[in-house]
């Protein structure tokens, strides 16, 4: 196996693990907020609705965190890692229920979309510098010279 393929699969795996940690944290926070506010959804929509609610909570959390501390690895660690552990311990039954339910087809489509997204994320990004974005600035300097010379 070539070195590029090894790096590709390493990056692919790392992105998938990071998304799993982030998604599980969103689910845990969303589930706690659903219980706290006694919110109700359709059973088939509950998993994804909790993830979106957790995502909104993460935005509010980091906005408040940023008032007092910089957003760095420590804030992310304190936000994501404990909830990932809680997800593995407390919510694995719900995850297996989600897989067994009738919306397993939707889950499979979501997993395929995630895998395609990861594949696109690890591709090389080709954007050569053409220099055309300087033309307006150069024209402005030439036509409206503030400093002669």
C-alpha positions, 0 to 999 in steps of 0.5 A: 500500500502506498504512503498516500493511501495510508495517509488518506485512510489515516485522515479519513479515520481521524475525521470520522472519529472527530465527527463521532465525538462531536455528534455524540456530544450534541446528542447528549446535550440535546437529550438533556435539554429535551428532558429539562424543557419536556419537549416532544417530537416524533420518535423517528425525528428525536435522534436528529432533533436532539443533535440539532438542539445540542448543536445550538446549545454548543454555539451558546456555550462557546459564546458564553465561554468566550466572554471569560476564556479563549476558545482553545483545546481546553474549552473543546475538551471540557465540552466534548470529551465528557459527553462522548464518554456519557454517550457511550455509557448511557445512550448506546441502547438508544443508538442500537434502537435507532439502527433497528427502527424503520428509519434505518434506511435514512440512517444508512443514507446519512452514513453514506453522505457522511462518508462522501463528505469525509472523502471530499474533505480529505481531497487536495484543494487546488486553488492557485493564486492568479493575482487577479484579486489585486487588480482593483487595488492596483487600479485604485492606487494608479487612478487615485494616488494619495501618495505620489510616487 
